[in-house]
Amino acid sequence: MTAPDSNPAPVYLRLRGLLAAAILAGDFGEGDQLPSVRAFAAQHGANPLTVAKAYQTLQDEGFVSVRRGVGMFVAEGAANRLRSQERTAFLNQTWPSVRAQIDRLGLDIEELLRLDLA
């Protein structure tokens, strides 16, 4: 998880982001069961109530569904809908400041795309 001072978002939203990223990466596919609240909390050093709030947020958004007595599962089409949501958020919230910094630094976008920084 990101250090608290470098990411001002509430913890439950950061945890929601971790789960969303795992779904987008294919770590959890459609119909796959997510880790239990307690297991995810232990894995990330978080309070189970905070994890439950992150799971509830994903459920409210329709990305996961609950099977009573069984657990939380990735909903059908969740990855595609998450990808669309993340693209929109990136283009509307992140990209404008990234583009402005690119311009301020006089960087060439085509050259940036050719860089292999890994």
One Martini backbone bead per residue (centre of mass of N, CA, C, O) as a GRO file, in nm:
protein
  118
    1MET     BB    1   0.101   0.032   0.015
    2THR     BB    2   0.076   0.352   0.036
    3ALA     BB    3   0.189   0.602   0.182
    4PRO     BB    4   0.009   0.821   0.364
    5ASP     BB    5   0.160   1.095   0.267
    6SER     BB    6   0.133   1.026  -0.061
    7ASN     BB    7  -0.186   0.952   0.007
    8PRO     BB    8  -0.487   1.125   0.083
    9ALA     BB    9  -0.662   0.899   0.071
   10PRO     BB   10  -0.862   0.698   0.192
   11VAL     BB   11  -0.814   0.380   0.283
   12TYR     BB   12  -1.064   0.250   0.145
   13LEU     BB   13  -0.983   0.364  -0.140
   14ARG     BB   14  -0.709   0.224  -0.161
   15LEU     BB   15  -0.823  -0.063  -0.136
   16ARG     BB   16  -1.011  -0.044  -0.376
   17GLY     BB   17  -0.777   0.004  -0.575
   18LEU     BB   18  -0.639  -0.269  -0.535
   19LEU     BB   19  -0.879  -0.440  -0.627
   20ALA     BB   20  -0.917  -0.313  -0.904
   21ALA     BB   21  -0.631  -0.378  -1.007
   22ALA     BB   22  -0.663  -0.688  -0.981
   23ILE     BB   23  -0.891  -0.709  -1.184
   24LEU     BB   24  -0.743  -0.572  -1.426
   25ALA     BB   25  -0.494  -0.786  -1.411
   26GLY     BB   26  -0.643  -1.082  -1.349
   27ASP     BB   27  -0.638  -1.197  -1.055
   28PHE     BB   28  -0.955  -1.139  -1.089
   29GLY     BB   29  -1.216  -1.290  -1.221
   30GLU     BB   30  -1.495  -1.374  -1.332
   31GLY     BB   31  -1.635  -1.529  -1.040
   32ASP     BB   32  -1.432  -1.470  -0.843
   33GLN     BB   33  -1.303  -1.492  -0.533
   34LEU     BB   34  -1.251  -1.303  -0.275
   35PRO     BB   35  -1.111  -1.221  -0.017
   36SER     BB   36  -1.150  -1.197   0.284
   37VAL     BB   37  -1.165  -0.949   0.497
   38ARG     BB   38  -0.956  -1.063   0.697
   39ALA     BB   39  -0.737  -1.142   0.494
   40PHE     BB   40  -0.699  -0.862   0.363
   41ALA     BB   41  -0.633  -0.712   0.623
   42ALA     BB   42  -0.381  -0.876   0.698
   43GLN     BB   43  -0.221  -0.829   0.429
   44HIS     BB   44  -0.257  -0.485   0.473
   45GLY     BB   45  -0.289  -0.373   0.767
   46ALA     BB   46  -0.603  -0.361   0.824
   47ASN     BB   47  -0.912  -0.287   0.900
   48PRO     BB   48  -1.194  -0.470   0.859
   49LEU     BB   49  -1.391  -0.226   0.834
   50THR     BB   50  -1.237  -0.093   0.599
   51VAL     BB   51  -1.259  -0.329   0.404
   52ALA     BB   52  -1.566  -0.345   0.403
   53LYS     BB   53  -1.597  -0.066   0.271
   54ALA     BB   54  -1.452  -0.134   0.009
   55TYR     BB   55  -1.639  -0.365  -0.074
   56GLN     BB   56  -1.902  -0.199  -0.068
   57THR     BB   57  -1.822  -0.008  -0.294
   58LEU     BB   58  -1.800  -0.229  -0.513
   59GLN     BB   59  -2.090  -0.321  -0.481
   60ASP     BB   60  -2.236  -0.050  -0.538
   61GLU     BB   61  -2.090  -0.045  -0.836
   62GLY     BB   62  -2.105  -0.362  -0.949
   63PHE     BB   63  -1.821  -0.540  -0.926
   64VAL     BB   64  -1.958  -0.695  -0.687
   65SER     BB   65  -2.078  -0.991  -0.522
   66VAL     BB   66  -2.304  -1.154  -0.300
   67ARG     BB   67  -2.281  -1.463  -0.111
   68ARG     BB   68  -2.436  -1.581   0.126
   69GLY     BB   69  -2.196  -1.746   0.325
   70VAL     BB   70  -1.942  -1.716   0.110
   71GLY     BB   71  -1.905  -1.420  -0.056
   72MET     BB   72  -1.704  -1.247  -0.277
   73PHE     BB   73  -1.760  -1.150  -0.628
   74VAL     BB   74  -1.692  -1.113  -0.945
   75ALA     BB   75  -1.844  -0.950  -1.178
   76GLU     BB   76  -1.984  -0.925  -1.464
   77GLY     BB   77  -1.785  -0.698  -1.643
   78ALA     BB   78  -1.591  -0.550  -1.443
   79ALA     BB   79  -1.330  -0.491  -1.602
   80ASN     BB   80  -1.455  -0.316  -1.826
   81ARG     BB   81  -1.587  -0.104  -1.635
   82LEU     BB   82  -1.330  -0.025  -1.486
   83ARG     BB   83  -1.166   0.066  -1.729
   84SER     BB   84  -1.357   0.292  -1.809
   85GLN     BB   85  -1.345   0.446  -1.541
   86GLU     BB   86  -1.034   0.485  -1.535
   87ARG     BB   87  -1.006   0.639  -1.799
   88THR     BB   88  -1.183   0.878  -1.725
   89ALA     BB   89  -1.022   0.963  -1.475
   90PHE     BB   90  -0.754   1.007  -1.616
   91LEU     BB   91  -0.848   1.216  -1.835
   92ASN     BB   92  -0.985   1.422  -1.615
   93GLN     BB   93  -0.755   1.419  -1.366
   94THR     BB   94  -0.453   1.342  -1.461
   95TRP     BB   95  -0.365   1.431  -1.751
   96PRO     BB   96  -0.360   1.743  -1.736
   97SER     BB   97  -0.109   1.751  -1.539
   98VAL     BB   98   0.082   1.585  -1.710
   99ARG     BB   99   0.075   1.760  -1.962
  100ALA     BB  100   0.171   2.019  -1.825
  101GLN     BB  101   0.448   1.903  -1.739
  102ILE     BB  102   0.551   1.833  -2.016
  103ASP     BB  103   0.544   2.125  -2.117
  104ARG     BB  104   0.726   2.257  -1.897
  105LEU     BB  105   0.975   2.047  -1.975
  106GLY     BB  106   0.990   1.994  -2.292
  107LEU     BB  107   0.859   1.733  -2.380
  108ASP     BB  108   0.838   1.449  -2.590
  109ILE     BB  109   0.595   1.227  -2.645
  110GLU     BB  110   0.725   1.032  -2.847
  111GLU     BB  111   0.979   0.984  -2.677
  112LEU     BB  112   0.841   0.877  -2.425
  113LEU     BB  113   0.714   0.624  -2.566
  114ARG     BB  114   1.014   0.499  -2.629
  115LEU     BB  115   1.073   0.455  -2.349
  116ASP     BB  116   1.277   0.232  -2.128
  117LEU     BB  117   1.254   0.225  -1.769
  118ALA     BB  118   1.279  -0.087  -1.666
   0.00000   0.00000   0.00000
